[in-house]
């Protein structure tokens, strides 16, 4: 029944995914990216966001202040809660980013507003990074789509979905998803991707947000408000102090530790500090451990697929504390709501959020 419904949706979709988008890595080509990793100190996005500008056509200008004593009107970014001088109306861009040991260090993770970590084959993980309020000069390594990604796209109001390809089943199923699919090798993706000489294929396919938005902005739509953020002076519901959390995905062990100096949760992976290609430590302002059930993907018996509707337990880490609560999502079109144990929606600290889609019993809070 599920497959029949999927095929019915496919008949109604406007997305065209060419038949050549099955996951076959192209022959590496010459790249102009040759940056050498540099060591630097992490700076939280809430105090020093990247300044690279996106195309001007992606925003709507705010009305000017009526007097010199009146502050200009401010908007807030829907994924970070940070103030912006203009309303951001461009679509969200979701990029699949490799987390294989040979893919490290990645490009662009610290510029993403929200990053999901999901379990894939061989008990490894991959990231689905949502870019919206901030741009990145390099993003990658870009890897392939999975059927579990579709639920991450369906509540974003036609986002741009960037990936390197998919197996035949997933490529067909993607046609039913309300998203702008930018896939390596597809006509819409001409000029969007290149290969970096810094790594070997298939762990070296890269792009940037300027090229992504140049290809997909016209067909995408503005996303909804995604997370709830704290107002100034607002208290958190029923929180307790926490040093961090450890999450065991299998081949990947992710750890986060509260770093008050940067105002974020410093991430380590398999016992090593997780830094990006520029040497900046991954340290988002918020970390959510969303406990989900994984089922077998219909595309591949070896691929786990997270179930992201319904509800379950959630741990919300923000501002040096943890709120033990629940998550709820009634349908794939709904935005996930995170509540405390007394049913109050948990407000996050303005800034970046990483969400770990973990199996029950695979995480431990560090007091």
Number of C-alpha atoms within 10 A of each C-alpha: 6 7 10 9 10 16 15 12 15 18 10 11 14 13 15 16 21 14 10 16 22 22 19 15 17 13 9 15 12 10 15 10 13 9 11 10 14 10 13 11 11 20 19 21 24 19 11 9 16 14 9 11 13 19 13 9 11 17 13 13 12 14 10 10 11 9 8 7 7 9 10 15 14 13 15 17 22 22 25 27 24 20 15 14 14 17 19 20 18 25 27 29 29 29 29 26 31 26 21 16 13 14 21 17 21 26 24 24 26 28 24 27 25 26 26 21 20 22 24 18 14 13 14 17 22 21 24 28 27 25 23 27 26 19 22 21 15 19 25 29 29 30 28 23 26 24 22 22 19 20 18 18 24 18 19 26 17 21 28 29 26 28 26 27 26 23 18 14 14 23 25 20 19 24 23 21 21 23 28 29 26 25 29 29 20 17 12 16 18 13 13 21 23 18 24 23 17 15 15 13 18 19 24 23 29 23 25 18 24 17 18 22 23 14 18 23 21 13 13 23 19 18 20 15 14 18 20 18 19 14 12 7 6 9 11 20 19 15 19 13 14 18 16 23 23 19 21 17 22 13 15 19 18 22 24 25 18 24 17 11 9 18 22 30 29 22 24 19 16 13 11 11 17 22 26 20 22 18 18 19 23 23 28 30 27 25 26 22 24 24 24 22 17 19 13 13 16 14 18 15 10 12 20 23 23 23 15 25 19 13 19 17 18 25 24 24 31 28 18 20 18 25 23 21 23 23 23 18 16 13 14 17 15 16 19 19 17 29 22 22 17 11 11 15 19 26 20 25 25 23 23 25 26 23 19 25 24 23 18 15 9 13 20 12 15 13 11
